[in-house]
Structure formats: structure tokens, C-alpha cells
């Protein structure tokens, strides 16, 4: 069953217009139909990147380098920043999809 976006009337799946208010249905699915899935996948990937960056900053090599000051002290920070950006993009896509619902 299709639900009319204008009047919430119930229509047959094959209907081209609402039987109650005559609103035309799109013949093709919306171009943003996968935004929710893509946004959630990006958010999960971003969380994974942030966790990886955190583990890089907390490994024994990073701690020793930081302690003796002979090089890069936070090797995981770029991963954490990139993960945060990916989470932000995913969240925007999810919000756009939910706003158009």
C-alpha cells in the first residue's frame, strides 16, 4: 500500500495518483532513498577510524616517543580527525533524509 504524502490516504501500490485527493505519485523513487543507509554506514566507518586513531595514540610506541620527545607524539590524531569528519558527513546525510521524510 502507498500512503499519499498530501492526505495520508491509502492507495494501491500500482496507483499513479491518490484516490482521495488526486495527488500524483512519483513514478521513480526519490534520489535520496539511500541517504539513510549511506549516512549510517559513514557514521560507523567514522567511529571505527576514531577508535583506530585512539589505539594508535595509546600504543606503547606512541607513549615512549612522547615520553622521550624524539618524534611524532600523537600518530593517531589525524585518524581521529578524519573519523570525526566522516561521522559529521554521515550525520548530515541522515538528517537530510529524515527531514525529507
C-alpha positions as CSV (number, residue, x, y, z in Angstrom):
1,X,0.0,0.0,0.0
2,X,1.2,3.5,-0.9
3,X,0.5,6.3,1.5
4,X,-0.3,9.7,0.0
5,X,2.2,12.4,1.1
6,X,-0.5,15.0,1.0
7,X,-3.6,13.5,2.7
8,X,-2.1,10.2,4.1
9,X,-4.7,8.3,2.2
10,X,-4.0,4.6,1.5
11,X,-3.7,3.6,-2.1
12,X,-2.8,0.5,-4.1
13,X,0.9,0.0,-4.9
14,X,0.3,0.4,-8.6
15,X,-1.7,3.7,-8.3
16,X,-0.3,6.7,-10.1
17,X,-2.4,9.2,-8.1
18,X,-4.2,9.3,-4.8
19,X,-7.8,8.1,-4.9
20,X,-8.8,10.6,-2.3
21,X,-7.1,13.9,-3.3
22,X,-5.8,13.1,-6.8
23,X,-2.1,13.9,-5.9
24,X,0.2,12.4,-8.5
25,X,2.8,9.9,-7.2
26,X,6.3,10.0,-8.4
27,X,6.9,7.2,-10.9
28,X,10.5,6.9,-9.8
29,X,11.8,6.5,-6.3
30,X,13.4,9.6,-4.7
31,X,17.1,10.1,-5.4
32,X,17.7,10.3,-1.7
33,X,16.2,6.9,-0.9
34,X,19.6,5.5,0.2
35,X,20.8,8.6,2.2
36,X,19.9,7.0,5.5
37,X,21.8,3.8,4.8
38,X,24.8,5.7,3.4
39,X,24.8,8.1,6.4
40,X,24.7,5.3,8.9
41,X,27.5,3.4,7.1
42,X,29.6,6.5,7.1
43,X,28.9,7.1,10.8
44,X,30.0,3.5,11.6
45,X,33.2,3.9,9.5
46,X,33.9,7.2,11.2
47,X,33.6,5.6,14.7
48,X,36.0,2.9,13.5
49,X,38.5,5.5,12.3
50,X,38.3,7.3,15.6
51,X,38.8,4.1,17.6
52,X,41.8,3.2,15.4
53,X,43.3,6.7,16.0
54,X,42.8,6.4,19.7
55,X,44.5,3.0,19.7
56,X,47.4,4.5,17.8
57,X,47.8,7.3,20.3
58,X,47.7,4.9,23.2
59,X,50.1,2.2,22.0
60,X,53.4,1.7,23.8
61,X,55.4,3.1,20.9
62,X,53.5,6.4,20.9
63,X,53.8,6.7,24.6
64,X,57.6,6.1,24.6
65,X,58.0,8.6,21.7
66,X,56.0,11.1,23.7
67,X,58.0,10.4,26.8
68,X,61.4,10.8,25.2
69,X,60.3,13.6,22.8
70,X,62.2,12.2,19.8
71,X,59.4,12.4,17.2
72,X,55.8,12.4,16.5
73,X,53.9,12.2,19.7
74,X,50.3,11.6,18.5
75,X,50.3,9.4,15.4
76,X,46.6,8.6,15.7
77,X,45.3,12.2,15.8
78,X,44.9,12.5,12.0
79,X,42.8,9.3,12.0
80,X,40.6,10.7,14.8
81,X,40.1,14.0,13.0
82,X,39.2,12.2,9.7
83,X,36.9,9.9,11.6
84,X,35.1,12.9,13.1
85,X,34.7,14.4,9.7
86,X,33.3,11.2,8.3
87,X,30.8,10.9,11.3
88,X,29.8,14.5,10.6
89,X,29.1,13.8,6.9
90,X,27.1,10.7,7.9
91,X,25.1,12.6,10.4
92,X,24.2,15.3,7.8
93,X,23.1,12.7,5.3
94,X,20.9,11.0,8.0
95,X,19.4,14.4,9.0
96,X,18.7,15.3,5.4
97,X,16.9,12.0,4.8
98,X,14.9,12.4,8.0
99,X,13.9,16.0,7.1
100,X,12.6,14.9,3.7
101,X,10.5,12.1,5.2
